Amino acid sequence: MKKYVWGTVLLLAMAGCTNSVEVKNEFEYKCGTQVVKTEVLDDNSMIVHINGVNHVLTRVAYPNGTRYENVVSQVSLTRADGDTYLTINGINYPICQEIIR
């Protein structure tokens, strides 16, 4: 019985030590006909919601601004010179306009 009690205590202690990721900023853009919602997280990643699908992008080095990408799903969002650009599967969408609500 003591083994089970200590196992439960250990699991509860470990659960209390988990790290959580917080949303720093949220934006919504219209890039041509494509509407995307972004959530910038505090761990240098971003969630991009496109057509009901969530894509997790990670921040990568970019000399002229900020770039987030997911190589597997082939989605990237780039901010450079005050403009935001969306690329999906090699297709570059028109400059994204922020939707203000």
C-alpha positions as CSV (number, residue, x, y, z in Angstrom):
1,M,0.0,0.0,0.0
2,K,2.8,2.4,0.8
3,K,4.2,2.0,-2.7
4,Y,1.0,3.2,-4.2
5,V,0.8,6.2,-1.9
6,W,4.3,7.3,-2.7
7,G,3.7,6.7,-6.4
8,T,0.6,8.9,-6.2
9,V,2.5,11.6,-4.3
10,L,5.3,11.5,-6.9
11,L,2.9,11.9,-9.8
12,L,1.2,14.8,-8.1
13,A,4.5,16.5,-7.4
14,M,5.6,16.0,-11.1
15,A,2.3,17.4,-12.3
16,G,2.9,20.6,-10.3
17,C,6.2,21.1,-12.0
18,T,5.0,21.1,-15.6
19,N,5.8,24.2,-17.7
20,S,3.0,26.0,-19.5
21,V,3.3,28.1,-22.6
22,E,1.5,31.4,-22.6
23,V,0.1,33.4,-25.5
24,K,1.9,36.7,-25.8
25,N,0.0,38.3,-28.7
26,E,-2.8,37.4,-31.0
27,F,-3.4,38.8,-34.5
28,E,-5.7,38.1,-37.4
29,Y,-4.7,38.8,-41.0
30,K,-6.3,38.7,-44.4
31,C,-3.7,37.7,-47.0
32,G,-5.4,38.0,-50.3
33,T,-8.5,35.7,-49.9
34,Q,-6.8,33.8,-47.1
35,V,-7.8,34.7,-43.5
36,V,-5.4,33.5,-40.8
37,K,-5.4,33.9,-37.0
38,T,-2.0,33.8,-35.2
39,E,-1.1,33.3,-31.6
40,V,2.5,34.2,-30.7
41,L,3.7,32.1,-27.8
42,D,6.3,33.0,-25.2
43,D,8.6,30.1,-26.3
44,N,9.5,31.5,-29.7
45,S,6.8,29.6,-31.5
46,M,3.5,30.6,-33.1
47,I,0.2,28.8,-33.8
48,V,-1.3,29.7,-37.1
49,H,-5.0,28.8,-37.7
50,I,-5.7,28.3,-41.4
51,N,-9.0,26.9,-42.7
52,G,-9.7,25.1,-39.4
53,V,-6.2,23.6,-39.2
54,N,-3.6,24.6,-36.6
55,H,0.0,24.8,-37.7
56,V,2.7,25.2,-35.1
57,L,5.5,27.3,-36.5
58,T,8.9,27.9,-34.9
59,R,10.9,31.1,-35.1
60,V,14.0,30.8,-37.3
61,A,16.8,33.2,-38.1
62,Y,15.9,35.8,-40.6
63,P,18.1,38.8,-41.4
64,N,15.5,41.5,-42.2
65,G,12.7,40.8,-39.7
66,T,11.0,37.9,-38.0
67,R,10.2,34.6,-39.6
68,Y,8.2,31.6,-38.3
69,E,8.0,28.4,-40.3
70,N,6.9,24.7,-40.2
71,V,9.0,22.8,-42.8
72,V,6.7,19.7,-42.6
73,S,3.4,21.5,-43.3
74,Q,5.2,24.1,-45.5
75,V,3.7,27.1,-43.9
76,S,5.6,30.3,-43.1
77,L,4.8,33.7,-41.8
78,T,7.4,36.5,-42.3
79,R,7.4,40.0,-40.9
80,A,9.8,42.4,-42.7
81,D,9.8,46.2,-43.1
82,G,6.5,46.5,-41.4
83,D,4.7,44.0,-43.7
84,T,3.6,40.5,-43.1
85,Y,3.8,37.7,-45.7
86,L,2.2,34.3,-45.7
87,T,3.5,31.3,-47.7
88,I,1.7,27.9,-47.9
89,N,3.1,25.0,-49.9
90,G,5.3,27.4,-51.9
91,I,2.5,29.8,-52.8
92,N,3.2,33.4,-51.7
93,Y,0.0,35.2,-50.8
94,P,-0.4,39.0,-51.2
95,I,0.8,41.2,-48.4
96,C,-1.3,40.4,-45.3
97,Q,-3.5,43.2,-43.8
98,E,-4.1,43.0,-40.1
99,I,-7.8,42.7,-39.2
100,I,-8.7,45.1,-36.4
101,R,-11.9,44.2,-34.5
